[in-house]
Amino acid sequence: MGAGVMKKAGGGSGRRRRGGKGRHGVMAEINVTPMVDVMLVLLIIFMVAAPMMTVGVPLELPKTAAKAVPTEQEEPLTISLQKDGTVSLMNTPVEEAALVEQLRAVAAERTSDKIYLRADGGIEYAHVVQVMGALNAGGFTNIVLVTDTGGPQLTGKAPKGN
């Protein structure tokens, strides 16, 4: 991104010539080193910043031996139940009394009836089932329970790698 001057090889008498090329010609090569340096810095910045862009409600999810659910084209709709009883639709806290109304409004705009339910492991099972009933009443019949992997298996054996 800079051009320099390049001396021609060969001797000469030091006289200046008129007409024709002089002793010094223009170098037409582009130095790409600064561009590569900038690109590497940007790559490092994006590699560090990308994990911080995932936003969610912090929960202590229960661990299971279940496999991951395949992803969809639409952004997944999530309901989060925190240990203190707060219910969040995506990242926005919602009153439980208004949950069914908001779910019906969201269901009218979506093509999928799938919803992801994230519940803290310390919540009572009865509260989780009540919220599942509200999800069903709101128009979502395909409820996916979100858990962490690496939990105990029904065989009584510890998961691999522990």
N, C-alpha and C positions, 0 to 999 in steps of 0.2 A: 503494500500500500504506500510504498514510497519508491521513487526511482532514484538511482544514483548515477554517478558518472564513472565510466570505466575507461582506463587508459589502454591504448592500443600497444601491443607488443612491438618491439623493434626500435631501432635507434633512429636517429635523425640528426640533422644538422642544427636543429633549433630554429631554423628559419620558419617563418609562418607562411603557410600556403594560402593563397586566395583561391577561391573556386574549389569545389570538391569538399570532401570531409576534412575536418581538422583532426588534431591528434586525439581529442577526447570525443567519444560517442556516447549516446544515452543508453543506459542499461534498461532493458525492457522486462526484466524479471520482477515478479511480485514477491515480497517477503511475507510468507503465510504464518510465520511463527507467532506474531502477536495475536492473530485471529485464533489460532489453536489454543493459545493460553487463555483467551477470553472464553472460548467454548468449554474448556476443561473447568474453569471456575464456575460457569453457569451449571454445568453438569453436577458438580459437587453441591452447589446450593440447592438444586432441585432434589438431589438424592437425600439431603438432610431434611428438607422441608416437606417432602411427600408424606412421610409417616405422620407428621403433625397435622395434616389436613383432614384426617379421618376424625369426625366429631361424633360423639355419642354420649349417652347417659352412663356414667360409671356404675357398673354393677359387678357383684361377685356371682357369676353364673355357675350353676351346678355343673359338675363334670360327668360326662357319660361316655360310653363306648360307641355311640352312634356315628355314622358317617355323614359327611357334609352334603347339604342339599344343592343341586345344580342351580346356577344363577339364571336370572331372567333378563329380558330386554328392558323392562321398566325398573325404575329405582324401587327397591323393596320398601314397603310400608312397615314400620315397626312400632310396636307398643312396648314400653318399658315400665316395669313395676319395681320401684326402689324399695329398699328395706324399710324406710320410714313411711311407706304407704302411698307415696307420690306416684301418680300414673302420668306417663308422658307419651304423646303422640308424636313420633319422630323425636325432636329435641324440645318440644314445647309442652310444659306441664298442662294437664287437662283435669278439670273437676270430674269426678266419677259420675255425677248426675248428668253432665252434658256430654259424656263420652259417646253414647249411642247416637245422638243427633249429629255430632261431628263425624262419626264413622259413616253414617248414611250419606252425608254430603260428600265425603271423600270417595265412597264407593260409587257414587253416581258419575264421577269423573274418571274412574280407572277402568281399564279393560280386564284386569286380573282380580280374582277374588282371594288372592293369597295375601296373608298378613303374617308378620313375624312377631312372636311374643317372647320378649326377654324379661325374665323375672329373677330377682335376686334369690339366691339359695336359702336365705333366712326367712322368706315370706311363707306364711301358712298356705297350705294347699287349697283350703277353702277360698281364700282370696283370689288365688290364681284361677280357680274354676269359675268364680263369679265374673271375673274379667273376660274369661273365654266365652261365657254366656252373653256378655255385652257385645263382644266381637261378632258373635253369630247373629245377634239381634240387629247389629249395624250393617249386616249384609256380607260379612266375610265368613265363608264356610270352610275355606282352606287355611287352617291355622297351623303355622310351623313353630314349634317350641325351640328356641335357640339355647344351646348349651355349649360348654367348652369340651374339647376332646380330651382324652387321656384319663377318663374316669374308670371306676370299677366295672368289671364285666360280671354277668350273672354266673359265670363259671367259677367265680371265687378266686380266679388268678389275677395277679397284678398286671396292669397294662404293660406292654412291651416298652422297653427303654427306661423303666424305673427300677 
